[in-house]
Amino acid sequence: RPAPARMELLVPAYFYPSTNSAWNTLAASATANPSVSVWAIMNPNNGIFTSADANFTRVTTQFVAAGGKVLGYVYTGYGKGGRSIVDIKANIDRYFQFYERDRISGIFLDEMASETQRLDFYREIYRYIKAIDPQLRVVGNPGTVPAAEYASVADTLVIFESTAAEYQKFDPRQQNAWLYTYANQTQAMLAHNTATCAAMQTAVLAAATARNNAGLVYATDLEYNPATGVGNPWSALPAYWETLVRSVDAINRGASLPRC
């Protein structure tokens, strides 16, 4: 595999930026840990809006000033027609119209398909974003390993979104060898139901292995039950957030992990 780049944090920051919200914590962490790249996904009203929210403008300005990077959330309905290309492009445009390029460093495409039949749908979206600015980062979230061709329609793919227990079983080597032809910054993992700080550190250490090859990581103790649809694991930062940031920093430096 290509030499791995420094591990980064990908934070689904799906919480409203009230006066003392977790967005303040994100900015403080970015300031305190300048060597760790933190990407936060802003999600105003599930990504559907027709004007700027002053609170989002305030916190994203502060977060970017602290060294953080912001991705605008756009859901795509798995390319099945629930959202049209026209609607998705308009959604993307509004991030730059209302929050501006200085604050927005990329787009997070949620509910991304994984099969080749939908590839042209995502290729058009990817080209549209890159035409705005080729430096914008496009992160696609199929939540599983997609067909290899999806590497051409996103700069980073979330190839795992599930529980920490499932992540310990994650092994793409036999059926998805194509992943190892790409550098780790093209692949991300999001682990919920990661109950303890020790479990979080186990997950991020696994992400850093050659087997898992994940360059963007996130783990939270908040829970979600996929069978019942109960829970929102992205509604707040985990209790061990600061240790998560310092753990990523330690992995990047080849140092011992901080104590939980």
Buried (B, 14 or more C-beta within 10 A) or exposed (E): EEEBBBBBBBBBBBBBBEEEBBBBBBBBBBBEBEEBBBBBBBBBEEBBBEEBBEBBBEBBBBBBEBBBBBBBBBBBBBBEEEBEBEBBBEBBEBBBEBBEEEBBBBBBBBBBBBEEEBBEBBBEBBEBBEEBEEEBBBBBBBBBBBBBEBBEBBBBBBBBBBBBEEBEEBEBEEEBEEBBEBBBBBBBBBBBBBBBBEBBBBBBBBBBEEBBBBBBBBBBBBBBEEEEEEBEBBBBBBBBBBBBBBBBBBBBEEEEBBEE
